Amino acid sequence: MKEMFFKSVKFREVQHLAFSDEYITAYVSVNHVPKIHLSVNTPRDEYGFAKGKSKRYFRVGFGKWLTERAFVKKYFSEE
């Protein structure tokens, strides 16, 4: 079986959601089956501008959202 490396997965944007305290951009993988979903959550200030560091979460199908480190450890080779 061919090993898959996380660095080789490519994503495309599929959705943007804006809330008063957070901006979420959703992505889906284009070269990996099953599809990998990526959510980039960016905090916002009271004026709607991005503030702070974005958090990235991944999942496969309807699975649990995982941080990048946990996701790579569970599904991919380290390199």
DSSP file (Angstrom, degrees, kcal/mol; ACC not computed):
  #  RESIDUE AA STRUCTURE BP1 BP2  ACC     N-H-->O    O-->H-N    N-H-->O    O-->H-N    TCO  KAPPA ALPHA  PHI   PSI    X-CA   Y-CA   Z-CA
    1    1 A M              0   0    0      0, 0.0     2,-0.2     0, 0.0     0, 0.0   0.000 360.0 360.0 360.0 134.5    0.0    0.0    0.0
    2    2 A K        -     0   0    0      1,-0.1     2,-0.3     0, 0.0     0, 0.0  -0.486 360.0-123.7 -72.3 134.0    1.3    3.4   -0.9
    3    3 A E        -     0   0    0     -2,-0.2     2,-0.4    73,-0.0    -1,-0.1  -0.571  21.0-145.3 -76.9 140.0    2.1    5.7    2.0
    4    4 A M        -     0   0    0     -2,-0.3    73,-1.7    71,-0.2     2,-0.4  -0.883   6.9-152.6-106.0 138.4    0.4    9.1    1.9
    5    5 A F  B >   -a   77   0A   0     -2,-0.4     3,-1.5    71,-0.2     4,-0.3  -0.916  15.9-136.0-111.8 137.8    2.1   12.2    3.3
    6    6 A F  G >  S+     0   0    0     71,-0.6     3,-1.5    -2,-0.4    -1,-0.1   0.828 101.6  64.2 -61.0 -34.4    0.2   15.1    4.7
    7    7 A K  G 3  S+     0   0    0      1,-0.3    -1,-0.3    -3,-0.0    -3,-0.0   0.740  96.9  58.5 -62.7 -22.7    2.3   17.7    2.8
    8    8 A S  G <  S+     0   0    0     -3,-1.5     2,-0.3     2,-0.1    -1,-0.3   0.534  79.9 106.1 -87.1  -6.2    1.0   16.3   -0.5
    9    9 A V    <   -     0   0    0     -3,-1.5     2,-0.4    -4,-0.3    23,-0.0  -0.601  56.4-156.9 -78.0 130.2   -2.7   16.9    0.2
   10   10 A K        -     0   0    0     -2,-0.3    20,-2.4     2,-0.0    21,-0.7  -0.859   6.9-160.3-108.9 143.7   -4.2   19.9   -1.7
   11   11 A F  E     -B   29   0B   0     -2,-0.4     2,-0.3    18,-0.3    18,-0.2  -0.859   7.6-158.9-122.4 154.5   -7.3   21.8   -0.6
   12   12 A R  E     -B   28   0B   0     16,-2.0    16,-2.0    -2,-0.3     2,-0.2  -0.977  30.5-106.8-129.1 148.5   -9.8   24.1   -2.2
   13   13 A E  E     +B   27   0B   0     -2,-0.3    14,-0.3    14,-0.2     3,-0.1  -0.474  39.9 164.5 -71.8 140.0  -12.1   26.7   -0.5
   14   14 A V  E     +     0   0B   0     12,-2.8     2,-0.3     1,-0.4    13,-0.2   0.556  57.9  12.0-128.2 -19.8  -15.7   25.7   -0.3
   15   15 A Q  E     -B   26   0B   0     11,-1.4    11,-3.0     2,-0.0     2,-0.4  -0.990  47.3-156.2-162.6 148.9  -17.4   28.0    2.3
   16   16 A H  E     -B   25   0B   0     -2,-0.3     2,-0.4     9,-0.2     9,-0.2  -0.998  13.2-174.3-127.0 133.5  -17.0   31.1    4.4
   17   17 A L  E     -B   24   0B   0      7,-3.0     7,-3.2    -2,-0.4     2,-0.5  -0.996   6.0-161.7-127.8 132.4  -18.9   31.8    7.6
   18   18 A A  E     +B   23   0B   0     -2,-0.4     2,-0.3     5,-0.2     5,-0.2  -0.962  12.5 172.8-118.7 123.9  -18.7   35.0    9.6
   19   19 A F        -     0   0    0      3,-3.0     3,-0.2    -2,-0.5    -2,-0.0  -0.752  47.5-101.9-116.9 168.5  -19.8   35.3   13.2
   20   20 A S  S    S+     0   0    0     -2,-0.3    28,-0.2     1,-0.2     3,-0.1   0.821 120.9  24.6 -63.0 -30.4  -19.5   38.2   15.5
   21   21 A D  S    S+     0   0    0      1,-0.2    23,-1.9    22,-0.1     2,-0.3   0.464 126.2  35.4-112.8  -2.8  -16.4   36.7   17.3
   22   22 A E  E     - C   0  43B   0     21,-0.3    -3,-3.0    -3,-0.2     2,-0.5  -0.999  54.8-150.5-155.7 145.9  -15.0   34.3   14.7
   23   23 A Y  E     -BC  18  42B   0     19,-3.0    19,-3.2    -2,-0.3     2,-0.5  -0.986  21.0-163.7-118.4 126.2  -14.5   33.9   10.9
   24   24 A I  E     -BC  17  41B   0     -7,-3.2    -7,-3.0    -2,-0.5     2,-0.5  -0.939   8.8-170.3-118.0 129.4  -14.5   30.4    9.6
   25   25 A T  E     -BC  16  40B   0     15,-2.1    15,-2.6    -2,-0.5     2,-0.4  -0.979  13.5-153.6-115.8 126.9  -13.1   29.3    6.2
   26   26 A A  E     -BC  15  39B   0    -11,-3.0   -12,-2.8    -2,-0.5   -11,-1.4  -0.819  13.4-178.2-104.6 140.0  -13.9   25.7    5.1
   27   27 A Y  E     -BC  13  38B   0     11,-2.8    11,-2.2    -2,-0.4     2,-0.3  -0.899  10.9-157.3-129.9 158.5  -11.8   23.7    2.7
   28   28 A V  E     -BC  12  37B   0    -16,-2.0   -16,-2.0    -2,-0.3     9,-0.2  -0.993  28.6-106.9-136.3 145.0  -12.0   20.2    1.2
   29   29 A S  E     -B   11   0B   0      7,-2.1   -18,-0.3    -2,-0.3   -20,-0.0  -0.382  23.4-169.1 -70.8 147.6   -9.2   18.0   -0.2
   30   30 A V  S    S+     0   0    0    -20,-2.4   -19,-0.1    -2,-0.1    -1,-0.1   0.556  81.7  38.8-111.9 -13.4   -9.0   17.6   -4.0
   31   31 A N  S    S+     0   0    0    -21,-0.7     2,-0.4     1,-0.0   -20,-0.1   0.058 100.9  76.8-127.1  26.4   -6.5   14.8   -4.4
   32   32 A H        -     0   0    0    -22,-0.2     4,-0.2     4,-0.1    -3,-0.1  -0.998  69.3-126.0-141.9 134.7   -7.2   12.5   -1.5
   33   33 A V  S    S+     0   0    0     -2,-0.4     2,-0.2     2,-0.1    -3,-0.0  -0.995  94.5  40.9-123.1 128.6  -10.0    9.9   -0.9
   34   34 A P  S    S-     0   0    0      0, 0.0    -5,-0.0     0, 0.0     0, 0.0   0.539 109.5-107.6 -72.0 161.9  -11.7    9.8    1.5
   35   35 A K        -     0   0    0     -2,-0.2    26,-1.0     1,-0.1     2,-0.5  -0.275  27.0-144.2 -61.4 140.0  -12.2   13.6    1.5
   36   36 A I  E     - D   0  60B   0     -4,-0.2    -7,-2.1    24,-0.2     2,-0.4  -0.926  10.5-150.0-106.1 131.0  -10.4   15.6    4.2
   37   37 A H  E     -CD  28  59B   0     22,-3.0    22,-1.7    -2,-0.5     2,-0.4  -0.855  10.1-166.0-103.2 136.4  -12.2   18.6    5.6
   38   38 A L  E     -CD  27  58B   0    -11,-2.2   -11,-2.8    -2,-0.4     2,-0.5  -0.978   3.9-167.9-123.3 133.0  -10.2   21.6    6.9
   39   39 A S  E     -CD  26  57B   0     18,-2.8    18,-2.4    -2,-0.4     2,-0.6  -0.986   3.8-163.9-121.7 123.6  -11.6   24.4    9.0
   40   40 A V  E     -CD  25  56B   0    -15,-2.6   -15,-2.1    -2,-0.5     2,-0.6  -0.930   9.9-164.9-108.0 112.6   -9.6   27.5    9.7
   41   41 A N  E     -CD  24  55B   0     14,-3.0    14,-2.6    -2,-0.6   -17,-0.2  -0.874   5.4-173.5-104.3 117.2  -11.1   29.5   12.6
   42   42 A T  E     -C   23   0B   0    -19,-3.2   -19,-3.0    -2,-0.6    12,-0.1  -0.942  20.6-130.7-113.2 122.0   -9.9   33.1   12.9
   43   43 A P  E     -C   22   0B   0      0, 0.0     8,-2.6     0, 0.0     2,-0.3  -0.362  23.3-153.1 -68.3 151.5  -10.9   35.2   15.9
   44   44 A R  B     -F   50   0C   0    -23,-1.9     6,-0.2     6,-0.3     2,-0.1  -0.901   7.2-129.4-124.8 153.3  -12.3   38.7   15.3
   45   45 A D    >   -     0   0    0      4,-2.6     3,-1.7    -2,-0.3     6,-0.0  -0.296  45.2 -85.3 -89.3-176.9  -12.4   41.9   17.3
   46   46 A E  T 3  S+     0   0    0      1,-0.3    -1,-0.1     2,-0.1   -25,-0.0   0.664 129.0  54.0 -66.1 -15.7  -15.5   44.0   18.0
   47   47 A Y  T 3  S-     0   0    0      2,-0.1    -1,-0.3     3,-0.0     3,-0.1   0.461 119.8-106.2 -96.0  -2.5  -15.0   45.8   14.7
   48   48 A G  S <  S+     0   0    0     -3,-1.7     2,-0.2     1,-0.3    -2,-0.1   0.465  75.7 133.6  93.7   2.5  -14.9   42.6   12.6
   49   49 A F        -     0   0    0      1,-0.1    -4,-2.6    -5,-0.0    -1,-0.3  -0.588  64.2 -99.9 -86.0 149.0  -11.2   42.6   11.9
   50   50 A A  B     +F   44   0C   0     -6,-0.2     2,-0.3    -2,-0.2    -6,-0.3  -0.415  46.2 175.6 -65.7 138.2   -9.1   39.5   12.3
   51   51 A K        +     0   0    0     -8,-2.6     2,-0.0    -2,-0.1    -3,-0.0  -0.995  40.2   8.1-142.8 145.8   -7.2   39.3   15.6
   52   52 A G  S    S-     0   0    0     -2,-0.3     2,-0.3   -10,-0.1    -2,-0.0  -0.176  97.0 -40.6  80.5-175.8   -5.0   36.6   17.1
   53   53 A K        -     0   0    0    -11,-0.1     2,-0.1     1,-0.1    -2,-0.1  -0.690  57.0-118.9 -93.1 138.4   -3.8   33.4   15.6
   54   54 A S        -     0   0    0     -2,-0.3     2,-0.4   -12,-0.1   -12,-0.2  -0.420  21.6-140.9 -71.6 148.8   -6.0   31.1   13.4
   55   55 A K  E     -D   41   0B   0    -14,-2.6   -14,-3.0    -2,-0.1     2,-0.5  -0.936  10.6-150.5-112.5 136.9   -6.7   27.6   14.6
   56   56 A R  E     -D   40   0B   0     -2,-0.4    12,-0.7   -16,-0.2     2,-0.4  -0.918  14.1-177.7-112.4 130.6   -6.8   24.7   12.0
   57   57 A Y  E     -DE  39  67B   0    -18,-2.4   -18,-2.8    -2,-0.5     2,-0.3  -0.964   4.5-165.5-127.8 144.8   -9.0   21.6   12.5
   58   58 A F  E     +DE  38  66B   0      8,-2.8     8,-3.0    -2,-0.4     2,-0.3  -0.899  10.5 167.0-128.2 153.8   -9.3   18.5   10.3
   59   59 A R  E     -D   37   0B   0    -22,-1.7   -22,-3.0    -2,-0.3     2,-0.5  -0.976  28.9-130.5-157.7 161.5  -11.6   15.6    9.9
   60   60 A V  E >  S-D   36   0B   0     -2,-0.3     3,-2.0     4,-0.2   -24,-0.2  -0.978  74.7 -40.2-114.9 125.8  -12.5   12.8    7.6
   61   61 A G  T 3  S-     0   0    0    -26,-1.0   -24,-0.1    -2,-0.5    -2,-0.0  -0.371 124.1 -22.9  60.3-128.2  -16.1   12.4    6.6
   62   62 A F  T 3  S+     0   0    0     -2,-0.1    -1,-0.3    -3,-0.0     3,-0.1   0.046 105.0 129.8-103.1  24.4  -18.3   12.9    9.7
   63   63 A G    <   -     0   0    0     -3,-2.0     2,-0.1     1,-0.2     3,-0.0  -0.014  68.5 -71.0 -70.5 179.4  -15.5   12.1   12.2
   64   64 A K        -     0   0    0      1,-0.1     2,-0.3    -5,-0.0    -4,-0.2  -0.460  51.8-107.7 -72.9 141.9  -14.4   14.2   15.1
   65   65 A W        -     0   0    0     -2,-0.1     2,-0.3    -6,-0.1    -6,-0.2  -0.553  43.5-172.0 -70.3 132.1  -12.6   17.4   14.5
   66   66 A L  E     -E   58   0B   0     -8,-3.0    -8,-2.8    -2,-0.3     2,-0.0  -0.899  25.8-107.7-125.4 154.0   -8.9   17.1   15.4
   67   67 A T  E  >  -E   57   0B   0     -2,-0.3     4,-2.6   -10,-0.2     5,-0.2  -0.320  42.2-103.1 -69.5 165.0   -5.9   19.5   15.6
   68   68 A E  H  > S+     0   0    0    -12,-0.7     4,-2.5     1,-0.2     5,-0.3   0.910 121.1  50.2 -59.2 -44.1   -3.3   19.2   12.8
   69   69 A R  H  > S+     0   0    0      1,-0.2     4,-2.0     2,-0.2    -1,-0.2   0.925 113.8  44.0 -61.8 -46.1   -0.9   17.4   15.0
   70   70 A A  H  > S+     0   0    0      2,-0.2     4,-1.8     1,-0.2    -1,-0.2   0.879 113.8  51.5 -67.1 -38.1   -3.4   14.8   16.2
   71   71 A F  H  X S+     0   0    0     -4,-2.6     4,-2.4     2,-0.2     5,-0.4   0.934 111.1  46.0 -65.6 -47.4   -4.8   14.3   12.7
   72   72 A V  H  X S+     0   0    0     -4,-2.5     4,-2.2     1,-0.2    -1,-0.2   0.905 112.5  51.6 -62.8 -41.4   -1.4   13.7   11.1
   73   73 A K  H  < S+     0   0    0     -4,-2.0    -1,-0.2    -5,-0.3    -2,-0.2   0.873 114.8  42.8 -63.0 -37.2   -0.5   11.3   13.8
   74   74 A K  H  < S+     0   0    0     -4,-1.8    -2,-0.2    -5,-0.1    -1,-0.2   0.877 130.0  18.5 -77.6 -39.2   -3.7    9.3   13.4
   75   75 A Y  H  < S+     0   0    0     -4,-2.4     2,-0.3    -5,-0.1    -3,-0.2   0.649 112.5  51.4-112.8 -17.8   -3.9    9.2    9.6
   76   76 A F  S  < S-     0   0    0     -4,-2.2   -71,-0.2    -5,-0.4     2,-0.1  -0.775  75.0-101.8-128.1 164.1   -0.5    9.9    7.9
   77   77 A S  B     -a    5   0A   0    -73,-1.7   -71,-0.6    -2,-0.3    -2,-0.1  -0.435  43.4-113.4 -72.4 158.7    3.2    9.0    7.8
   78   78 A E              0   0    0      1,-0.2    -1,-0.1    -2,-0.1   -73,-0.1   0.787 360.0 360.0 -70.7 -29.4    5.4   11.6    9.6
   79   79 A E              0   0    0    -73,-0.0    -1,-0.2   -74,-0.0   -74,-0.1   0.482 360.0 360.0 -83.2 360.0    7.3   12.9    6.6
